[in-house]
Amino acid sequence: MINQEGRIVDSVQTSKPHGPACAKALRREGEEAGIPPQQIALNIHRHCGVSLLRAQRVARGLSLEEAAAALRALPGAGSRGAPKPTRFQLGNWESGEHTPRPITVGLLCRLYGCSAKGLGFQDTAAHVPAATLAPATGTTPEEDEESTFDRHFDLARRAVDRTLAASTVSAEQLDLLDEQVLEARQQYVYTPPAPMLTILLTHLGEVNNLAADRQPALVQVRLSELTAMLSTLIADGLMKLGRLSQSRYWYSTARAAADDSGNSELRARVRAQAAMLPFYYGPVETAVALTREARMLCHGRPSATGAFAAAAEARAHAKLGNEEAALTAITHAARVFEQSGSGGQDNDAFSFPERRFHLYESGTYTALGRTRQARRAQTQALALYPAKTGIDPALLLLEGAICLAKDRSPAEACEMAGSTYLRMAAAHRTSIVDERARDVLTALPPAVRQSRSARDLNQLLALPPGEM
């Protein structure tokens, strides 16, 4: 149905719009193929006969209620001339019964990261206030899309930061938010980062709307906790996509929210998670400092978070070549993990189940060159992962390839890395996976880095996603 460029091959034109199931199938197929949301929206518009505005929403998997909430959370929504839309207003705009004002079209452009023309408002485009769009000049369409993406996330992050600095909700509202965030944490385990970011921003908009006015202490604590969790997942998703500067800012926001909550375990968890950015992209010394701070915040109490912090510290020490510190930390992590009794639910991004403990074990022993212990950890971890999951199994297999490279089996190492890379869904094959796959090449003895198997792997990693 969709070719390698992401365009519909067997487009069907009908006078009556197709049902929601058709658009949902196109979205799922596009996401699995790694097609950008803008192209998925265009495919839905052409194939299903719905408006471009509706296609943009459906391409991101948002309900009318979720899209309206995300729109209301944008800076500028609710200001003079820009009403805070309801799901009914948004539905009327999508059906063509009413046309939004130019300033609202600007907010819609910001929400979906496209031009007014891309939403089907060609006649309105000339009247959209420039301040709501802030278009780039002298850039390619690809650069314009990336610039719009960057502004969208920066504006949302700053809105959250202002709320934290400034700072009556019912118990039922809080319980509903808790349920929604828990569901998002569970989705995050297996959903590719690009579509997941839209979902997270929608939930964060709901939380931020309630927190905009400083609430009673107990309510504010819960809202700050939810803000910290969602901001951490947004930061992690941006890191996976290689948007490092934005990821760093969002981790700062997450730490501010966690500190505002006063929840010491959450403060530790956010810091341990934030260490992933410097661990993969440097400086690794910062990862050591963050994980050590996280471990100190646990105050020696046996918990899954304490085990996570210690295991992450061990992996960072190992990457720096500090063998003694790494072995001490991983031994401590194993002891704390055992004492804690359980790392939490397997399907929660904020848990630290046994399989993730073995993932960090594998990373520690792989970096230290202790390949026998690393392989044992990899085998134990891989046996615990379900069929529907994220990138962790691929990272474990790539570490297995690094072990083969260290054991001087270069051809086998490159073959294992290449097959692992090709088997991954395109939407999960993000920059963080690319970096780990290139570590296999770095681990090869210098004399064989120009071998045929090494060149084949290098060429595979250099190919655009659509040519694999």
PyMOL commands that set and color helices and strands:
alter all, ss='L'
color gray80, all
select helices_A, chain A and resi 20-32+37-48+52-59+64-73+87-95+102-112+117-119+125-127+130-133+141-166+171-188+193-211+217-240+244-261+264-274+276-281+284-297+304-319+323-340+354-368+371-382+392-406+410-423+426-428+431-443+446-448+452-462+465-467
alter helices_A, ss='H'
color red, helices_A
deselect
rebuild
show_as cartoon
